[in-house]
Amino acid sequence: MSQQQTKNCITLKGSAQIICEYLKFAINSVLFQRGLYPPETFKAQQQYGISLLISEDPQIKSFLDNLLSQSEEWIVNKKVSKISLIILNVANKEVLECWDFNVQYEEGDTALSKEKNETVGSKDVKKIKQEIRDVMLQVAATISYLPFLDCRCSFDVLVHAKTDCEVPDMWAEAKPIEIANAQNVQLKSFTTSLHKMETVVSYKLVD
């Protein structure tokens, strides 16, 4: 029994890594599905038992690596409430779509945490990956009901962090996001037993 518990022991850092890995794949999937960049700039990669697409654009890779490594540190310290991927019309900067990745903090396995003398979870990693796979399949399926983006678009990612966070030099403070006439769709959630991730997409209804 103790061997099984040790095998399934997830630390706060390990859980934050799982969350940020999901964010990397989810953001890349949205960029691909929504046609923000040419399909040939993406490469297929096996993850969660399915084939997912990752951008090979050096600027996008660098941007997401820096953003997610900082976010991981803040998530470990319970400083982040959500991360938002926004899609904008390049011509007028109007926000057309917003993907909110809401982070909730859970207690984990209290008995095991007491034994380990740190906050840990005991959820089976295989089960977590199955839950993430289900969410990723939903992300890919959104293309069937989201409005066609018929203009040149760009994206940005906003990290909703506590005010006491030390913000890196290259980062800027962002204004709240508003989408006129918005429609919201809640995707499946997943949990590591230390962090719960809920994904919601909001988009502008086409007149």
Backbone hydrogen bonds, N-H to C=O, Kabsch-Sander energy under -0.5 kcal/mol:
donor,donor_aa,acceptor,acceptor_aa,energy
5,Q,1,M,-2.1
6,T,2,S,-2.4
7,K,3,Q,-2.3
8,N,4,Q,-1.8
9,C,6,T,-1.3
10,I,8,N,-0.6
10,I,121,G,-3.2
11,T,9,C,-0.5
12,L,119,T,-0.7
15,S,11,T,-2.5
16,A,12,L,-2.5
17,Q,13,K,-2.2
18,I,14,G,-1.8
19,I,15,S,-2.2
20,C,16,A,-2.5
21,E,17,Q,-2.3
22,Y,18,I,-2.1
23,L,19,I,-2.2
24,K,20,C,-2.1
25,F,21,E,-2.1
26,A,22,Y,-3.1
27,I,23,L,-2.8
28,N,24,K,-2.0
29,S,25,F,-2.3
30,V,26,A,-2.2
31,L,27,I,-2.5
32,F,28,N,-2.1
33,Q,29,S,-3.4
34,R,30,V,-2.7
35,G,32,F,-1.5
36,L,31,L,-1.9
37,Y,31,L,-0.7
41,T,38,P,-2.1
42,F,39,P,-1.7
43,K,54,I,-2.9
45,Q,52,L,-3.2
47,Q,50,I,-2.9
50,I,47,Q,-1.8
52,L,45,Q,-3.3
52,L,50,I,-0.6
54,I,43,K,-2.5
56,E,41,T,-3.4
61,K,57,D,-2.6
62,S,58,P,-2.4
63,F,59,Q,-2.5
64,L,60,I,-2.7
65,D,61,K,-2.5
66,N,62,S,-2.4
67,L,63,F,-2.3
68,L,64,L,-2.9
69,S,65,D,-2.1
70,Q,66,N,-1.7
71,S,67,L,-2.2
72,E,68,L,-2.4
73,E,69,S,-1.3
74,W,70,Q,-1.9
75,I,71,S,-2.8
76,V,72,E,-2.2
77,N,73,E,-1.2
78,K,75,I,-1.7
79,K,74,W,-2.8
81,S,160,H,-2.6
82,K,160,H,-0.9
83,I,101,F,-2.0
84,S,158,L,-3.1
85,L,99,W,-2.6
86,I,84,S,-0.6
86,I,156,D,-2.9
87,I,97,E,-2.7
88,L,86,I,-0.5
88,L,154,S,-2.7
89,N,94,E,-2.6
90,V,88,L,-0.6
90,V,152,R,-2.8
93,K,89,N,-2.3
96,L,87,I,-2.8
96,L,94,E,-0.6
97,E,87,I,-1.4
98,C,202,S,-2.9
99,W,85,L,-3.2
100,D,98,C,-0.7
100,D,200,V,-3.2
101,F,83,I,-2.9
101,F,99,W,-0.6
102,N,100,D,-0.8
102,N,198,E,-3.0
103,V,81,S,-2.6
104,Q,102,N,-0.5
104,Q,196,K,-2.7
106,E,194,L,-3.0
108,G,193,S,-1.2
109,D,120,V,-2.5
110,T,108,G,-0.9
113,S,109,D,-2.7
114,K,110,T,-1.9
115,E,111,A,-1.7
116,K,112,L,-2.5
117,N,113,S,-1.5
118,E,113,S,-1.3
120,V,118,E,-0.5
121,G,10,I,-2.7
123,K,192,T,-0.5
128,I,124,D,-1.9
129,K,125,V,-2.6
130,Q,126,K,-1.7
131,E,127,K,-2.0
132,I,128,I,-2.4
133,R,129,K,-2.4
134,D,130,Q,-1.9
135,V,131,E,-1.6
136,M,132,I,-2.9
137,L,133,R,-2.3
138,Q,134,D,-1.4
139,V,135,V,-2.4
140,A,136,M,-2.2
141,A,137,L,-1.4
142,T,138,Q,-0.9
142,T,139,V,-0.9
143,I,140,A,-0.8
144,S,141,A,-1.8
145,Y,142,T,-1.9
146,L,142,T,-2.1
150,D,148,F,-1.1
154,S,88,L,-2.1
156,D,86,I,-1.9
158,L,84,S,-3.1
160,H,82,K,-3.1
160,H,158,L,-0.6
161,A,159,V,-1.2
162,K,79,K,-2.1
165,C,162,K,-1.7
167,V,165,C,-0.9
171,W,168,P,-1.6
180,A,178,E,-0.5
182,A,179,I,-0.8
183,Q,203,Y,-2.5
185,V,201,V,-2.6
187,L,185,V,-0.5
187,L,199,T,-3.0
190,F,197,M,-1.8
192,T,195,H,-2.7
196,K,104,Q,-2.8
197,M,190,F,-3.0
198,E,102,N,-2.3
198,E,196,K,-0.5
200,V,100,D,-2.5
201,V,185,V,-2.6
202,S,98,C,-3.0
203,Y,183,Q,-2.4
204,K,96,L,-2.2
205,L,181,N,-1.9
